[in-house]
Amino acid sequence: MARRKHHNVYVIELSKDVLYEAKFKKCNPAYISGKPCVYVGMTGLDPDLRFDKHKAGIQSNRYVKQYGLRLWPDLYEAYNPMSYDEAADREVELGISLREAGFGVWQA
């Protein structure tokens, strides 16, 4: 029997203050000034719950914990839910497309 598709990709808007982080800036050499900065991830949880866990410091990415502002569902809701493999691929593709659009992107 096929497994239930319950994985999700998600995008979190980060404060522009993340641009003061040398490592973030170095990983985004094509960043266009004024464009948003985001974190792109995948989870087996509901994206709202995963965001809350990031902010609470539970299995958190430090940029999201420190600079995370809000989920940006317009950028990911159409894809969810999906299988683990689909989510892993979509996370990478979404990060690439946002970088190509000039966004500052972090993926863990």
N, CA, C and O atoms as a printed pandas DataFrame, in Angstrom:
     atom_number atom_name residue_name chain_id  residue_number  x_coord  y_coord  z_coord
0              1         N          MET        A               1    0.840   -1.177    0.000
1              2        CA          MET        A               1    0.000    0.000    0.000
2              3         C          MET        A               1    0.891    1.249    0.000
3              4         O          MET        A               1    1.883    1.303    0.727
4              5         N          ALA        A               2    0.547    2.224   -0.793
5              6        CA          ALA        A               2    1.331    3.447   -0.901
6              7         C          ALA        A               2    1.216    4.263    0.383
7              8         O          ALA        A               2    0.168    4.301    1.027
8              9         N          ARG        A               3    2.318    4.912    0.735
9             10        CA          ARG        A               3    2.319    5.764    1.928
10            11         C          ARG        A               3    1.573    7.061    1.652
11            12         O          ARG        A               3    1.555    7.570    0.532
12            13         N          ARG        A               4    0.969    7.568    2.694
13            14        CA          ARG        A               4    0.216    8.818    2.603
14            15         C          ARG        A               4    1.179    9.983    2.368
15            16         O          ARG        A               4    2.242   10.058    2.984
16            17         N          LYS        A               5    0.796   10.871    1.486
17            18        CA          LYS        A               5    1.617   12.051    1.210
18            19         C          LYS        A               5    1.346   13.082    2.300
19            20         O          LYS        A               5    0.264   13.664    2.367
20            21         N          HIS        A               6    2.351   13.299    3.155
21            22        CA          HIS        A               6    2.142   14.234    4.259
22            23         C          HIS        A               6    3.302   15.205    4.464
23            24         O          HIS        A               6    3.352   15.902    5.477
24            25         N          HIS        A               7    4.221   15.258    3.527
25            26        CA          HIS        A               7    5.336   16.192    3.651
26            27         C          HIS        A               7    5.004   17.509    2.958
27            28         O          HIS        A               7    4.232   17.561    2.001
28            29         N          ASN        A               8    5.609   18.555    3.471
29            30        CA          ASN        A               8    5.339   19.897    2.982
30            31         C          ASN        A               8    6.628   20.681    2.796
31            32         O          ASN        A               8    7.594   20.488    3.534
32            33         N          VAL        A               9    6.639   21.555    1.816
33            34        CA          VAL        A               9    7.686   22.564    1.745
34            35         C          VAL        A               9    7.090   23.829    2.351
35            36         O          VAL        A               9    5.872   23.997    2.400
36            37         N          TYR        A              10    7.972   24.714    2.811
37            38        CA          TYR        A              10    7.498   25.964    3.386
38            39         C          TYR        A              10    8.542   27.048    3.175
39            40         O          TYR        A              10    9.726   26.763    2.994
40            41         N          VAL        A              11    8.087   28.293    3.200
41            42        CA          VAL        A              11    8.964   29.442    3.028
42            43         C          VAL        A              11    8.686   30.410    4.175
43            44         O          VAL        A              11    7.535   30.754    4.446
44            45         N          ILE        A              12    9.751   30.842    4.841
45            46        CA          ILE        A              12    9.641   31.791    5.939
46            47         C          ILE        A              12   10.350   33.075    5.542
47            48         O          ILE        A              12   11.515   33.056    5.144
48            49         N          GLU        A              13    9.647   34.177    5.652
49            50        CA          GLU        A              13   10.268   35.469    5.392
50            51         C          GLU        A              13   11.192   35.808    6.554
51            52         O          GLU        A              13   10.828   35.659    7.721
52            53         N          LEU        A              14   12.398   36.268    6.214
53            54        CA          LEU        A              14   13.383   36.668    7.210
54            55         C          LEU        A              14   13.532   38.189    7.210
55            56         O          LEU        A              14   13.378   38.847    6.181
56            57         N          SER        A              15   13.830   38.716    8.365
57            58        CA          SER        A              15   14.119   40.140    8.476
58            59         C          SER        A              15   15.337   40.485    7.626
59            60         O          SER        A              15   16.244   39.665    7.482
60            61         N          LYS        A              16   15.365   41.674    7.070
61            62        CA          LYS        A              16   16.517   42.113    6.265
62            63         C          LYS        A              16   17.789   42.180    7.117
63            64         O          LYS        A              16   18.891   42.230    6.570
64            65         N          ASP        A              17   17.652   42.181    8.440
65            66        CA          ASP        A              17   18.824   42.187    9.318
66            67         C          ASP        A              17   19.698   40.954    9.110
67            68         O          ASP        A              17   20.873   40.963    9.476
68            69         N          VAL        A              18   19.139   39.889    8.525
69            70        CA          VAL        A              18   19.925   38.692    8.239
70            71         C          VAL        A              18   21.064   39.005    7.259
71            72         O          VAL        A              18   22.054   38.276    7.196
72            73         N          LEU        A              19   20.915   40.085    6.504
73            74        CA          LEU        A              19   21.963   40.470    5.545
74            75         C          LEU        A              19   23.244   40.937    6.232
75            76         O          LEU        A              19   24.279   41.061    5.577
76            77         N          TYR        A              20   23.194   41.197    7.534
77            78        CA          TYR        A              20   24.403   41.545    8.285
78            79         C          TYR        A              20   25.209   40.307    8.660
79            80         O          TYR        A              20   26.336   40.412    9.144
80            81         N          GLU        A              21   24.626   39.144    8.436
81            82        CA          GLU        A              21   25.312   37.875    8.708
82            83         C          GLU        A              21   26.214   37.550    7.517
83            84         O          GLU        A              21   25.729   37.351    6.403
84            85         N          ALA        A              22   27.518   37.497    7.751
85            86        CA          ALA        A              22   28.481   37.288    6.665
86            87         C          ALA        A              22   28.227   35.985    5.910
87            88         O          ALA        A              22   28.319   35.943    4.683
88            89         N          LYS        A              23   27.908   34.926    6.646
89            90        CA          LYS        A              23   27.682   33.626    5.996
90            91         C          LYS        A              23   26.458   33.664    5.086
91            92         O          LYS        A              23   26.482   33.106    3.989
92            93         N          PHE        A              24   25.389   34.319    5.535
93            94        CA          PHE        A              24   24.183   34.437    4.713
94            95         C          PHE        A              24   24.501   35.233    3.453
95            96         O          PHE        A              24   24.132   34.838    2.347
96            97         N          LYS        A              25   25.180   36.344    3.629
97            98        CA          LYS        A              25   25.520   37.198    2.491
98            99         C          LYS        A              25   26.419   36.479    1.488
99           100         O          LYS        A              25   26.236   36.604    0.277
100          101         N          LYS        A              26   27.392   35.726    2.003
101          102        CA          LYS        A              26   28.324   34.987    1.142
102          103         C          LYS        A              26   27.598   33.942    0.303
103          104         O          LYS        A              26   27.987   33.688   -0.837
104          105         N          CYS        A              27   26.556   33.337    0.847
105          106        CA          CYS        A              27   25.801   32.302    0.139
106          107         C          CYS        A              27   24.779   32.881   -0.840
107          108         O          CYS        A              27   24.091   32.133   -1.535
108          109         N          ASN        A              28   24.681   34.190   -0.895
109          110        CA          ASN        A              28   23.717   34.844   -1.773
110          111         C          ASN        A              28   24.369   35.964   -2.580
111          112         O          ASN        A              28   23.949   37.118   -2.488
112          113         N          PRO        A              29   25.395   35.634   -3.373
113          114        CA          PRO        A              29   26.116   36.680   -4.108
114          115         C          PRO        A              29   25.274   37.397   -5.161
115          116         O          PRO        A              29   25.604   38.518   -5.549
116          117         N          ALA        A              30   24.197   36.775   -5.628
117          118        CA          ALA        A              30   23.357   37.397   -6.653
118          119         C          ALA        A              30   22.138   38.095   -6.049
119          120         O          ALA        A              30   21.203   38.451   -6.766
120          121         N          TYR        A              31   22.153   38.290   -4.718
121          122        CA          TYR        A              31   21.023   38.952   -4.061
122          123         C          TYR        A              31   20.840   40.352   -4.638
123          124         O          TYR        A              31   21.801   41.104   -4.802
124          125         N          ILE        A              32   19.587   40.685   -4.943
125          126        CA          ILE        A              32   19.236   42.001   -5.469
126          127         C          ILE        A              32   18.695   42.841   -4.319
127          128         O          ILE        A              32   17.699   42.483   -3.691
128          129         N          SER        A              33   19.356   43.954   -4.050
129          130        CA          SER        A              33   18.965   44.832   -2.957
130          131         C          SER        A              33   17.471   45.165   -3.029
131          132         O          SER        A              33   16.951   45.530   -4.082
132          133         N          GLY        A              34   16.798   45.030   -1.883
133          134        CA          GLY        A              34   15.370   45.313   -1.812
134          135         C          GLY        A              34   14.490   44.087   -1.934
135          136         O          GLY        A              34   13.323   44.125   -1.545
136          137         N          LYS        A              35   15.029   42.990   -2.472
137          138        CA          LYS        A              35   14.256   41.746   -2.584
138          139         C          LYS        A              35   14.157   41.099   -1.200
139          140         O          LYS        A              35   14.981   41.380   -0.329
140          141         N          PRO        A              36   13.166   40.244   -0.991
141          142        CA          PRO        A              36   13.015   39.576    0.302
142          143         C          PRO        A              36   14.132   38.569    0.582
143          144         O          PRO        A              36   14.802   38.077   -0.326
144          145         N          CYS        A              37   14.301   38.288    1.858
145          146        CA          CYS        A              37   15.173   37.207    2.313
146          147         C          CYS        A              37   14.271   36.141    2.911
147          148         O          CYS        A              37   13.329   36.454    3.639
148          149         N          VAL        A              38   14.561   34.878    2.603
149          150        CA          VAL        A              38   13.684   33.791    3.028
150          151         C          VAL        A              38   14.486   32.557    3.439
151          152         O          VAL        A              38   15.651   32.391    3.079
152          153         N          TYR        A              39   13.823   31.710    4.198
153          154        CA          TYR        A              39   14.310   30.374    4.523
154          155         C          TYR        A              39   13.365   29.408    3.834
155          156         O          TYR        A              39   12.148   29.559    3.936
156          157         N          VAL        A              40   13.900   28.421    3.136
157          158        CA          VAL        A              40   13.092   27.407    2.468
158          159         C          VAL        A              40   13.381   26.066    3.131
159          160         O          VAL        A              40   14.537   25.663    3.258
160          161         N          GLY        A              41   12.326   25.382    3.552
161          162        CA          GLY        A              41   12.502   24.101    4.219
162          163         C          GLY        A              41   11.437   23.102    3.814
163          164         O          GLY        A              41   10.531   23.400    3.036
164          165         N          MET        A              42   11.578   21.902    4.371
165          166        CA          MET        A              42   10.570   20.855    4.176
166          167         C          MET        A              42   10.339   20.177    5.509
167          168         O          MET        A              42   11.219   20.147    6.370
168          169         N          THR        A              43    9.133   19.628    5.672
169          170        CA          THR        A              43    8.775   19.027    6.948
170          171         C          THR        A              43    7.669   18.001    6.766
171          172         O          THR        A              43    6.911   18.045    5.797
172          173         N          GLY        A              44    7.592   17.090    7.699
173          174        CA          GLY        A              44    6.477   16.153    7.763
174          175         C          GLY        A              44    5.348   16.708    8.626
175          176         O          GLY        A              44    4.302   16.077    8.777
176          177         N          LEU        A              45    5.569   17.891    9.187
177          178        CA          LEU        A              45    4.587   18.553   10.034
178          179         C          LEU        A              45    3.825   19.605    9.240
179          180         O          LEU        A              45    4.176   19.912    8.101
180          181         N          ASP        A              46    2.788   20.149    9.849
181          182        CA          ASP        A              46    2.106   21.308    9.286
182          183         C          ASP        A              46    3.099   22.481    9.319
183          184         O          ASP        A              46    3.773   22.669   10.332
184          185         N          PRO        A              47    3.207   23.267    8.253
185          186        CA          PRO        A              47    4.166   24.372    8.240
186          187         C          PRO        A              47    4.001   25.354    9.403
187          188         O          PRO        A              47    4.995   25.888    9.895
188          189         N          ASP        A              48    2.768   25.602    9.852
189          190        CA          ASP        A              48    2.563   26.502   11.000
190          191         C          ASP        A              48    3.228   25.952   12.258
191          192         O          ASP        A              48    3.879   26.691   12.997
192          193         N          LEU        A              49    3.063   24.665   12.495
193          194        CA          LEU        A              49    3.685   24.032   13.653
194          195         C          LEU        A              49    5.205   24.048   13.526
195          196         O          LEU        A              49    5.912   24.292   14.504
196          197         N          ARG        A              50    5.701   23.790   12.326
197          198        CA          ARG        A              50    7.158   23.794   12.122
198          199         C          ARG        A              50    7.736   25.181   12.366
199          200         O          ARG        A              50    8.809   25.307   12.957
200          201         N          PHE        A              51    7.030   26.236   11.914
201          202        CA          PHE        A              51    7.483   27.603   12.153
202          203         C          PHE        A              51    7.539   27.883   13.660
203          204         O          PHE        A              51    8.511   28.451   14.157
204          205         N          ASP        A              52    6.492   27.480   14.376
205          206        CA          ASP        A              52    6.464   27.679   15.825
206          207         C          ASP        A              52    7.641   26.974   16.502
207          208         O          ASP        A              52    8.232   27.511   17.439
208          209         N          LYS        A              53    7.981   25.773   16.027
209          210        CA          LYS        A              53    9.112   25.041   16.599
210          211         C          LYS        A              53   10.436   25.760   16.318
211          212         O          LYS        A              53   11.298   25.839   17.194
212          213         N          HIS        A              54   10.595   26.280   15.109
213          214        CA          HIS        A              54   11.790   27.072   14.800
214          215         C          HIS        A              54   11.916   28.223   15.799
215          216         O          HIS        A              54   12.971   28.412   16.405
216          217         N          LYS        A              55   10.844   28.983   15.965
217          218        CA          LYS        A              55   10.886   30.166   16.816
218          219         C          LYS        A              55   11.114   29.808   18.286
219          220         O          LYS        A              55   11.683   30.602   19.034
220          221         N          ALA        A              56   10.674   28.622   18.702
221          222        CA          ALA        A              56   10.868   28.164   20.077
222          223         C          ALA        A              56   12.247   27.538   20.287
223          224         O          ALA        A              56   12.602   27.187   21.412
224          225         N          GLY        A              57   13.024   27.396   19.211
225          226        CA          GLY        A              57   14.358   26.817   19.334
226          227         C          GLY        A              57   14.378   25.300   19.318
227          228         O          GLY        A              57   15.377   24.692   19.701
228          229         N          ILE        A              58   13.295   24.681   18.881
229          230        CA          ILE        A              58   13.207   23.217   18.812
230          231         C          ILE        A              58   13.579   22.785   17.400
231          232         O          ILE        A              58   12.858   23.079   16.447
232          233         N          GLN        A              59   14.703   22.088   17.266
233          234        CA          GLN        A              59   15.222   21.684   15.954
234          235         C          GLN        A              59   15.185   22.875   14.994
235          236         O          GLN        A              59   14.699   22.786   13.867
236          237         N          SER        A              60   15.713   23.979   15.485
237          238        CA          SER        A              60   15.563   25.249   14.800
238          239         C          SER        A              60   16.784   25.618   13.970
239          240         O          SER        A              60   17.918   25.285   14.313
240          241         N          ASN        A              61   16.523   26.306   12.884
241          242        CA          ASN        A              61   17.582   26.950   12.132
242          243         C          ASN        A              61   17.828   28.294   12.809
243          244         O          ASN        A              61   16.879   29.008   13.134
244          245         N          ARG        A              62   19.078   28.637   13.019
245          246        CA          ARG        A              62   19.360   29.852   13.788
246          247         C          ARG        A              62   18.882   31.112   13.082
247          248         O          ARG        A              62   18.473   32.063   13.747
248          249         N          TYR        A              63   18.923   31.144   11.757
249          250        CA          TYR        A              63   18.436   32.325   11.047
250          251         C          TYR        A              63   16.926   32.485   11.220
251          252         O          TYR        A              63   16.430   33.603   11.356
252          253         N          VAL        A              64   16.207   31.382   11.215
253          254        CA          VAL        A              64   14.757   31.461   11.413
254          255         C          VAL        A              64   14.452   31.865   12.850
255          256         O          VAL        A              64   13.589   32.710   13.088
256          257         N          LYS        A              65   15.149   31.272   13.799
257          258        CA          LYS        A              65   14.896   31.610   15.205
258          259         C          LYS        A              65   15.140   33.094   15.450
259          260         O          LYS        A              65   14.348   33.752   16.123
260          261         N          GLN        A              66   16.225   33.619   14.909
261          262        CA          GLN        A              66   16.596   35.003   15.173
262          263         C          GLN        A              66   15.890   36.010   14.259
263          264         O          GLN        A              66   15.524   37.097   14.705
264          265         N          TYR        A              67   15.698   35.656   12.986
265          266        CA          TYR        A              67   15.210   36.625   12.005
266          267         C          TYR        A              67   13.860   36.275   11.373
267          268         O          TYR        A              67   13.333   37.061   10.586
268          269         N          GLY        A              68   13.295   35.118   11.701
269          270        CA          GLY        A              68   12.042   34.694   11.075
270          271         C          GLY        A              68   10.881   35.610   11.428
271          272         O          GLY        A              68   10.642   35.911   12.597
272          273         N          LEU        A              69   10.160   36.049   10.396
273          274        CA          LEU        A              69    9.035   36.967   10.595
274          275         C          LEU        A              69    7.689   36.269   10.462
275          276         O          LEU        A              69    6.819   36.402   11.323
276          277         N          ARG        A              70    7.528   35.521    9.369
277          278        CA          ARG        A              70    6.227   34.890    9.108
278          279         C          ARG        A              70    6.378   33.865    7.995
279          280         O          ARG        A              70    7.326   33.900    7.210
280          281         N          LEU        A              71    5.424   32.961    7.951
281          282        CA          LEU        A              71    5.343   32.045    6.815
282          283         C          LEU        A              71    4.864   32.824    5.603
283          284         O          LEU        A              71    4.146   33.817    5.727
284          285         N          TRP        A              72    5.272   32.357    4.427
285          286        CA          TRP        A              72    4.864   32.996    3.180
286          287         C          TRP        A              72    4.147   31.947    2.328
287          288         O          TRP        A              72    4.715   31.440    1.361
288          289         N          PRO        A              73    2.888   31.617    2.690
289          290        CA          PRO        A              73    2.176   30.502    2.050
290          291         C          PRO        A              73    1.939   30.663    0.555
291          292         O          PRO        A              73    1.821   29.660   -0.150
292          293         N          ASP        A              74    1.864   31.879    0.052
293          294        CA          ASP        A              74    1.653   32.066   -1.388
294          295         C          ASP        A              74    2.753   31.418   -2.217
295          296         O          ASP        A              74    2.545   31.096   -3.387
296          297         N          LEU        A              75    3.924   31.226   -1.612
297          298        CA          LEU        A              75    5.054   30.657   -2.344
298          299         C          LEU        A              75    5.131   29.129   -2.276
299          300         O          LEU        A              75    5.940   28.523   -2.979
300          301         N          TYR        A              76    4.298   28.499   -1.436
301          302        CA          TYR        A              76    4.437   27.046   -1.288
302          303         C          TYR        A              76    3.136   26.252   -1.207
303          304         O          TYR        A              76    3.152   25.051   -1.475
304          305         N          GLU        A              77    2.031   26.861   -0.855
305          306        CA          GLU        A              77    0.806   26.093   -0.595
306          307         C          GLU        A              77    0.346   25.227   -1.759
307          308         O          GLU        A              77   -0.208   24.149   -1.544
308          309         N          ALA        A              78    0.565   25.680   -2.977
309          310        CA          ALA        A              78    0.090   24.928   -4.150
310          311         C          ALA        A              78    0.770   23.569   -4.285
311          312         O          ALA        A              78    0.237   22.682   -4.953
312          313         N          TYR        A              79    1.936   23.387   -3.662
313          314        CA          TYR        A              79    2.687   22.139   -3.800
314          315         C          TYR        A              79    2.320   21.087   -2.756
315          316         O          TYR        A              79    2.546   19.899   -2.983
316          317         N          ASN        A              80    1.765   21.494   -1.628
317          318        CA          ASN        A              80    1.579   20.600   -0.486
318          319         C          ASN        A              80    0.221   19.906   -0.516
319          320         O          ASN        A              80   -0.732   20.465   -1.060
320          321         N          PRO        A              81    0.100   18.707    0.050
321          322        CA          PRO        A              81    1.152   17.837    0.555
322          323         C          PRO        A              81    1.769   16.993   -0.560
323          324         O          PRO        A              81    1.260   16.942   -1.679
324          325         N          MET        A              82    2.871   16.337   -0.226
325          326        CA          MET        A              82    3.555   15.496   -1.206
326          327         C          MET        A              82    4.358   14.423   -0.473
327          328         O          MET        A              82    4.445   14.426    0.754
328          329         N          SER        A              83    4.936   13.516   -1.238
329          330        CA          SER        A              83    5.772   12.477   -0.640
330          331         C          SER        A              83    7.088   13.092   -0.167
331          332         O          SER        A              83    7.422   14.221   -0.526
332          333         N          TYR        A              84    7.821   12.341    0.634
333          334        CA          TYR        A              84    9.119   12.814    1.134
334          335         C          TYR        A              84   10.050   13.163   -0.026
335          336         O          TYR        A              84   10.658   14.233   -0.033
336          337         N          ASP        A              85   10.164   12.271   -1.001
337          338        CA          ASP        A              85   11.068   12.509   -2.137
338          339         C          ASP        A              85   10.645   13.724   -2.948
339          340         O          ASP        A              85   11.486   14.510   -3.386
340          341         N          GLU        A              86    9.331   13.879   -3.149
341          342        CA          GLU        A              86    8.837   15.049   -3.877
342          343         C          GLU        A              86    9.152   16.335   -3.106
343          344         O          GLU        A              86    9.545   17.339   -3.701
344          345         N          ALA        A              87    8.979   16.299   -1.797
345          346        CA          ALA        A              87    9.244   17.479   -0.974
346          347         C          ALA        A              87   10.732   17.835   -0.982
347          348         O          ALA        A              87   11.093   19.010   -1.049
348          349         N          ALA        A              88   11.582   16.828   -0.912
349          350        CA          ALA        A              88   13.029   17.080   -0.940
350          351         C          ALA        A              88   13.430   17.745   -2.258
351          352         O          ALA        A              88   14.216   18.692   -2.270
352          353         N          ASP        A              89   12.891   17.249   -3.349
353          354        CA          ASP        A              89   13.188   17.840   -4.664
354          355         C          ASP        A              89   12.599   19.244   -4.786
355          356         O          ASP        A              89   13.264   20.155   -5.279
356          357         N          ARG        A              90   11.365   19.419   -4.344
357          358        CA          ARG        A              90   10.690   20.716   -4.470
358          359         C          ARG        A              90   11.390   21.776   -3.621
359          360         O          ARG        A              90   11.476   22.936   -4.024
360          361         N          GLU        A              91   11.887   21.385   -2.451
361          362        CA          GLU        A              91   12.606   22.343   -1.597
362          363         C          GLU        A              91   13.803   22.923   -2.344
363          364         O          GLU        A              91   14.019   24.135   -2.331
364          365         N          VAL        A              92   14.574   22.063   -2.990
365          366        CA          VAL        A              92   15.747   22.510   -3.745
366          367         C          VAL        A              92   15.322   23.385   -4.922
367          368         O          VAL        A              92   15.886   24.456   -5.143
368          369         N          GLU        A              93   14.331   22.922   -5.668
369          370        CA          GLU        A              93   13.859   23.679   -6.839
370          371         C          GLU        A              93   13.329   25.053   -6.441
371          372         O          GLU        A              93   13.595   26.045   -7.119
372          373         N          LEU        A              94   12.579   25.108   -5.343
373          374        CA          LEU        A              94   12.023   26.371   -4.883
374          375         C          LEU        A              94   13.131   27.336   -4.468
375          376         O          LEU        A              94   13.079   28.522   -4.795
376          377         N          GLY        A              95   14.123   26.834   -3.756
377          378        CA          GLY        A              95   15.257   27.670   -3.370
378          379         C          GLY        A              95   15.996   28.225   -4.573
379          380         O          GLY        A              95   16.366   29.399   -4.599
380          381         N          ILE        A              96   16.207   27.384   -5.559
381          382        CA          ILE        A              96   16.899   27.812   -6.785
382          383         C          ILE        A              96   16.094   28.885   -7.503
383          384         O          ILE        A              96   16.649   29.900   -7.926
384          385         N          SER        A              97   14.798   28.670   -7.644
385          386        CA          SER        A              97   13.985   29.649   -8.378
386          387         C          SER        A              97   13.920   30.987   -7.646
387          388         O          SER        A              97   13.923   32.038   -8.286
388          389         N          LEU        A              98   13.862   30.963   -6.326
389          390        CA          LEU        A              98   13.844   32.219   -5.579
390          391         C          LEU        A              98   15.191   32.940   -5.660
391          392         O          LEU        A              98   15.235   34.166   -5.760
392          393         N          ARG        A              99   16.280   32.187   -5.618
393          394        CA          ARG        A              99   17.608   32.802   -5.797
394          395         C          ARG        A              99   17.728   33.436   -7.181
395          396         O          ARG        A              99   18.255   34.540   -7.326
396          397         N          GLU        A             100   17.234   32.726   -8.194
397          398        CA          GLU        A             100   17.289   33.263   -9.562
398          399         C          GLU        A             100   16.461   34.542   -9.689
399          400         O          GLU        A             100   16.732   35.374  -10.555
400          401         N          ALA        A             101   15.448   34.700   -8.825
401          402        CA          ALA        A             101   14.629   35.911   -8.825
402          403         C          ALA        A             101   15.263   37.027   -7.996
403          404         O          ALA        A             101   14.691   38.111   -7.872
404          405         N          GLY        A             102   16.443   36.767   -7.428
405          406        CA          GLY        A             102   17.170   37.786   -6.677
406          407         C          GLY        A             102   16.933   37.776   -5.180
407          408         O          GLY        A             102   17.446   38.641   -4.468
408          409         N          PHE        A             103   16.155   36.803   -4.682
409          410        CA          PHE        A             103   15.913   36.701   -3.246
410          411         C          PHE        A             103   17.196   36.279   -2.532
411          412         O          PHE        A             103   18.079   35.663   -3.129
412          413         N          GLY        A             104   17.286   36.617   -1.251
413          414        CA          GLY        A             104   18.287   36.036   -0.371
414          415         C          GLY        A             104   17.669   34.767    0.186
415          416         O          GLY        A             104   16.596   34.821    0.787
416          417         N          VAL        A             105   18.326   33.615   -0.001
417          418        CA          VAL        A             105   17.733   32.324    0.370
418          419         C          VAL        A             105   18.679   31.546    1.256
419          420         O          VAL        A             105   19.884   31.491    1.008
420          421         N          TRP        A             106   18.110   30.934    2.312
421          422        CA          TRP        A             106   18.852   29.995    3.134
422          423         C          TRP        A             106   18.099   28.682    3.156
423          424         O          TRP        A             106   16.884   28.653    3.350
424          425         N          GLN        A             107   18.836   27.581    2.954
425          426        CA          GLN        A             107   18.282   26.233    3.069
426          427         C          GLN        A             107   19.234   25.417    3.919
427          428         O          GLN        A             107   20.453   25.514    3.774
428          429         N          ALA        A             108   18.669   24.606    4.813
429          430        CA          ALA        A             108   19.530   23.797    5.682
430          431         C          ALA        A             108   19.619   22.380    5.180
431          432         O          ALA        A             108   20.301   21.553    5.784
